[in-house]
Amino acid sequence: MGRNEVEVCVLQFADETLFMCEDFYNNIFSIKAILRGYEITSRLKINFHKSKLVGINVERSSLVFYASSLNCTLMRVPFKYLGVVVGGNPRKTSL
């Protein structure tokens, strides 16, 4: 995407969309541009208060900065998504 060829993976399930990218601010900026473009073309409003950001092997300070840039909240690992535990050690914890 874009002239810097930022690589962003997108997965969609029912009414949810997951964006995955590496830990760079340019990638977060690209995701914000994608979401803004979607709002403009679809005339639908994205509820960023319901949106969550989770980082794997990302410094907490970077996550806080990214979340404030996207106006969303942070989520901790492990978490459940579609009934499946993501992250963490399944032998130690259960959700």
N, C-alpha and C positions, 0 to 999 in steps of 0.2 A: 504494500500500500504506500502511496506517495512517492516522492522523489528519492527518499532515503530507503525505500523498499523495506518498510517495517513489516515484520511477519507477525500476524495475529491470527490465532486459531479460533474459530467460532463453532460452538455446538448448540443446537436448539432442541429442546424437549417440551412438547405441549406449549405452554405459555411462558417458558423460561429460556433465557439465552445465556450461555457461558462464554466469556472471552478469556483466552489464555495467552499470555505473552511473557517475555523475559523481563527482568527487573531493570527497566530503563524508563526515565521520565518521558522520552519521546514515544514509547509504546503506550503509556497511559494517555498522553495527549492525543495519539491516534485513535484510541478507543473512544475518548470523549468526542472527537470529530465524527466518528462513525455514528455514535448515538445522537449527536446533534443533527447530522444529516438525515437520520431516520426520522427524527421529530419533524423536521422541515418537510420532507417528502410525504410522510404518512399523515401529517397533521395530528398525530397522537403525542401525548405528553408522557415522558418517562418519569416514573416516580423514584427519584434517587434515594428517598428516605427508606424505601423498601429494598434498595439495591445493597449488596454486600460485597466486600473486598476481602479476599483471603490470600495470604502469601505463604509460599513454601520456600524455606531457606532465604527469606528476605528480612532485612533488619527492621525492627519495630518502628524506628524513626522514619524510614522510607515509607512503610505502610501507612503511617499516620499522615504523612505528606500527600501520598497518593489518594487516600480516602478524602482528605479535605479538598483536593483538586477536583475529584469526581462528585463531591457532595454526597458521599455514601458512608455507611458504617463499616467497621471492621468485624471480621468473624474469625474465631480461633479454630485451629486444627486440634483434635479431630472434630468433624461435624458429620451430620447425616444428610445425604442428598439422594432423593428418590428411594429412601429406605436402606441405602448402602452407606456404611461408615467410610469416610474418606480421611486418610491420614491417621497418625497414631499407631500404636501397637495393639492389634486386636486381642492379643493374649492378656494384656494388662487392663484395658478399659472396655467398657460397654456403654453405649448411649441409650 
